[in-house]
Each structure stands twice: as structure tokens, then as C-alpha cells.
Amino acid sequence: MAIAPAQAARVARALWIAWAVIVWNVVFDQVIVRAGQRLIDEAGRAAIGINLDDFMRPAVTRGLWLATLAASAILLVGLSSIRLTTRPPGR
């Protein structure tokens, strides 16, 4: 059973969007995990207490930007490629 081109395009869009959401979550999570690891390393070396906000606030901002950039690039490539491949011939 063949799938209609319009339905195939909808499925492809949904898959590209799902991939972008997954990548966004992975990138954001990795930035936060690395900041937590740096915090633990610094706390182990420091004789005085470490302020959690000094490490985590910049990491959240950096994570949001990096994750959004990665997801946006995926969406741009994916949705553009679908648009280009579903255009009628001659356009």
C-alpha cells in the first residue's frame, strides 16, 4: 500500500520536528550536566563554599541558546528540504 505524497510530507514534517525537540533536550541537558560537573570539581578544590548560581545561571542561559540554535538548524534543513521536494515540477 502506497502512501500519498501529502501524507508522506506530513509524516516527514512530524519526524523532523520530533528530532529537533529531542536534540534540543539532549543539548540542554548536556550543558547543564557539564556545569554541574564543573561545580563539583570547583567545590572539591575550594576551601570555602561555592555559590551554585555562579555556575548554573550562566549554564542555563548557554544551554538555552545552544539547544535552540541546534534545534533551529535541524528545523531549517528538514522543513526546507521537505518544501523543496514537494514543490510541483516547473516551479
C-alpha positions as CSV (number, residue, x, y, z in Angstrom):
1,M,0.0,0.0,0.0
2,A,1.5,3.3,-1.1
3,I,1.4,6.4,1.0
4,A,0.1,9.6,-0.6
5,P,2.7,12.4,-1.1
6,A,0.8,14.9,1.1
7,Q,0.6,12.3,3.9
8,A,4.3,11.5,3.4
9,A,5.2,15.2,3.7
10,R,3.1,15.5,6.9
11,V,4.9,12.4,8.4
12,A,8.3,13.8,7.4
13,R,7.5,17.2,9.0
14,A,6.4,15.5,12.2
15,L,9.6,13.4,12.3
16,W,11.9,16.5,11.7
17,I,10.1,18.4,14.5
18,A,10.4,15.4,16.8
19,W,14.1,15.1,16.0
20,A,14.6,18.9,16.7
21,V,12.8,18.5,20.1
22,I,14.9,15.5,21.0
23,V,18.2,17.3,20.0
24,W,17.1,20.4,22.0
25,N,16.6,18.3,25.1
26,V,19.9,16.5,24.7
27,V,21.9,19.6,24.1
28,F,20.3,21.5,27.0
29,D,20.8,18.5,29.3
30,Q,24.5,18.1,28.4
31,V,25.2,21.8,29.1
32,I,23.6,21.5,32.5
33,V,25.4,18.3,33.3
34,R,28.8,19.7,32.4
35,A,28.1,22.8,34.5
36,G,27.2,20.5,37.4
37,Q,30.4,18.6,37.0
38,R,32.4,21.8,36.9
39,L,30.6,22.9,40.1
40,I,31.5,19.7,41.8
41,D,35.1,19.9,40.7
42,E,35.4,23.5,41.9
43,A,33.7,22.7,45.2
44,G,36.2,19.9,45.8
45,R,39.2,22.2,45.2
46,A,37.8,25.2,47.2
47,A,38.3,25.6,50.9
48,I,35.3,27.9,51.1
49,G,31.7,27.4,49.8
50,I,30.8,27.8,46.2
51,N,27.8,29.7,45.1
52,L,25.5,27.4,43.0
53,D,24.1,30.4,41.0
54,D,27.6,31.4,39.8
55,F,27.8,28.1,37.8
56,M,24.3,27.2,37.0
57,R,22.7,30.5,35.8
58,P,25.2,31.0,33.0
59,A,24.9,27.3,32.1
60,V,21.1,27.6,31.8
61,T,21.4,30.6,29.5
62,R,24.2,29.0,27.4
63,G,22.1,25.8,27.3
64,L,19.0,27.6,26.1
65,W,20.9,29.3,23.3
66,L,22.9,26.3,22.2
67,A,19.9,24.0,22.3
68,T,17.7,26.5,20.4
69,L,20.4,27.0,17.8
70,A,20.8,23.3,17.2
71,A,17.1,22.7,17.0
72,S,16.6,25.6,14.7
73,A,19.3,24.4,12.3
74,I,17.6,21.0,12.2
75,L,14.2,22.5,11.5
76,L,15.6,24.8,8.9
77,V,17.3,21.9,7.0
78,G,14.4,19.5,7.5
79,L,11.5,21.7,6.7
80,S,13.3,23.4,3.8
81,S,14.1,20.0,2.2
82,I,10.5,18.9,2.5
83,R,9.4,22.1,0.9
84,L,11.9,21.7,-1.9
85,T,11.0,18.1,-2.6
86,T,7.2,18.6,-2.5
87,R,7.1,21.6,-4.9
88,P,5.3,20.9,-8.2
89,P,7.6,20.5,-11.2
90,G,8.4,23.7,-13.1
91,R,8.4,26.0,-10.1
